[in-house]
């Protein structure tokens, strides 16, 4: 018979094995047959956890046991004060005062769980990687440790491990987002905010965007591949992306037959569905003859409107399974495009993302307005598009300034 009162306990989360063989200690609440887990910000090995349960312990283990028991006692008290228990009521009453908010590890785990619930599994993975990296640099990191000096030391350490400036930028921006939340929740004082001018400035990754010239794109378009081969499929997908507003591979895999509306494909970017719900305007892509041919050649039969056009995603797949499948497709196409580029003598990284870059720069260099390109790419602002195009324009600058000396011809 299901119990009427919540049962509260502290348990190691064995679902999350870490590189250091430590397991997060979670607050587990069981109510009417349902269980929910909450981060405490603490972790330990299974051996130490067993020792803590079976015998008297001293030193660090005793301190850890006392801390986790304190979380359990406060959670029990919180439940006792509720006139009617529900997980929502418990979370609202307990977490403004809970231990995880002072722990960066706990804050990361809570935020990652939230991202996963929102379907943002890619972003969740990025935040999880940032959490692991920061924890390696400083175990048991607290928000009070995050200072300008800490951030500079972390950056130097991270780069000394052979990592890129782009990656440290991604990780530090994730940390910055959690610091802002901590300030909003009253965990940190705004005066202690370590980011910004004359403090710690998040580095900008040196990601040089390389687009292909129209002539190079023509070589790929006319590349003769064996019928039905992976080379042919990869070439066709690359041209499809180039012609369809430079959509990314995730959006390509998620296209459905109901998105085809006459001579256009209309869809919303998976990346912005969660973050921009108020802006429901879809991206519209013209169905050129080559786009139509790719759908007919590589697409599935349109059994019903909700059928995916391309055969990579299944309706029963979890979001994590979708992410892994899409990563596999990206890797597959990029490997074959690398081979094709080498055969054609194109000394550039011809990836699926390069197709997006090429779409934008060809239109820009042809005189198309930045406003049109921004809308076609699905950017949230013109500033984003201008930053995006900035890396493409060196060649155009040289070409256009050559006109200044045309009298020498």
Buried (B, 14 or more C-beta within 10 A) or exposed (E): EEEEEBEBEBBBBEEEEEEEEBBBBBBBBBBEEEEBBBBBBBBBBEEBBEBBEEEEBEEEBEEBBEBBEEBBEBBBEBBEEBEEBEEEBBBEBBBEEBBBBBBBBBBBBBBBBEBBEBBBBBBBBBBBBBBBBBBBBBEEBBBEEBEBEBBEEBBEBBBEEEBEBEBBBBBBBBBBBBBBBBBEEEBBEEEBBBBEEEEBEBBEEEEEBBBBBEEBBEBBBEBEBEEEEBBBBBBBBBBBBBBBBBBBBBBBBBBBBBBBEEEBBBBBBBBBEEEBEEEEEBBBBEBBEBBEEBBEEBBEEBEEEEBBBBEBBEEEEEBEEBBEBBEEBBEBBBEBBBBBBEEBEBEBEBBBBBBBBBBBBBBBBEEEEBEEBBBBBBBEEEEEBEEBBEBBBEEEEEEEEEEEEEEEE
